[in-house]
């Protein structure tokens, strides 16, 4: 039964997992480390002593695990969203691509009707949706596909 300690704050705080499930935490203390598993708190003079007693492997903090999810009100967007707002009148999650920009984009996927044909757009400008008939926002392509299959039935 091998447990995995994943660092959250370097040399100060770890999440302890077993088979992908959180089973406790390890916290740095002035005089060593503290293992917390539910109501049980156990002190150890060093992290090495703790890991040898409970057969704990340490994971490296990967930078890939710190990916930033760009989203506005749970709808994905194509860049870091600046000035995120939710337009209540149009029911659209809006954002700008630059902090001082006045051009708003709509987060998520949309079906937009142009020339009697529906096309899929990801994060279109707000002005496109105000001028065209549209359906959305959708959180992912699966939602769009289900909408298309409903309308074709």
N, C-alpha and C positions, 0 to 999 in steps of 0.2 A: 504494500500500500504506500505508493510514493505520492507526496504532496508537492505542489508547485507554489513557490512564493514569487509573485510578480511585483516588482517595485512600482509604486505610485509616486512617491516623493523620494528622490534619491537618498539612500542611507537613513531614511526616517520612517517610512511607512510602506508596508507590503500587504497585498491581498493574498491570502492562503487559499488555494483551490485544490480539490481532489476530484478527478474525473470531470473537469470542467465546471464544477459547482463550487461556489464560495463556501468555505467551511470555517473561516476565521480571518483574523488580521494579526499582523506583527507590527508593533510600534517601538520606535527607538525611545529609550529612557536615559536619564543622566547616568545611571549606573548599569546599563546593558540594554536588553530588549525585553518586551512583554508580549507574550502570546495570548491573544484573546479569542476564545472559542465559546460563543454563547455567554453564559454567566461565569465561566471559568477564566481566570487571569493567572498566568504563570510567568514568573520572572526568570531570566537567564542572564548570566554575566556577559556572554558574548553571543552573537548570531550563530557562530560556528557550533557552539555547544547545543543550541536549540535545534539546528538543522541535523546534527548527528543523532540526537535523541529521538526525533520524530521523522527521520528520513525525508528531509525537505530539500528539494532542488530549487535553486534560484534561477529565475528567468531574466534575461537581459531586457531592459526597457527598449523596445524597438521604436524607431522613429516612424515606421510604417503604421504602427498602432495608434499614432497620434494624428491620424488624418482628420482634417477639418471637414465636416460635412456642411456644405453650403446649402442653406435652406431658409425659406421665409415662411413662417407659420406652417411648418411641416411639408412644404412643397419645395422640391429641389430647384436649384438655380445654377447657372453656368459659371459663376464667379463668386467671390466674397461679396455678400450683399451689404451695401451701405444704405442708410436711411430706410430700413424696412418698415412698411406700414401695411395695414389692411384696409382697402377701400370698401367701406360698408355699402355704398350705393351700387357699385359695380360688382361687389363680392369678389374682389381680386387681391391676391397677395402681391404687393408691389415693392420694388427696391430700385436703387440706382447703382450703377457700376463704379462710380467715383463719388467721393464724399461731397463734392460741391456741384455735382451734376443735377440738372433739372429734367433730364430724360428718364422716365420711369420704364422699367421692364416688369413683366408679369412672371412670377415664379411658377414653375410647373409646366406640364404638357397641355396642349390645346388642340382641338380640332377647329380649323378655320376654313370658312367657305369662301373660295375665290373663283370667279368665273364658273359657277355651277358645279364646282368640284371641291371636295373636302380634302384638306391637307393637314398633316401633323406638324405642329410647331413647338419647339422647346424654348421657353423664355422669350416670347415675342415682346416687342415694344407695346406699351399700353395703347398708343394711338392706333395701332393695327386692329386691336380688339374693339376699340370704340367705333371704327369705321366698317368693320366686317361682322358678319354673323359668325358666332363661335360657340363651342361647347367646352366647358372646363371650368376651373383647372383640374387636372388629373395629377396624381402623385407619381404614377409610373406608366409604362407602356401597357401593362396588363389591364389597367383600368380603361384605357383607350380602346384596346381590342375588345373588351367586353361590351363597351358602349357601341362600337361598330357592329358587333354581332347582334346586338339587340335591335338596332335600327334596320338591319338588313332582313330580319325575320318578319 
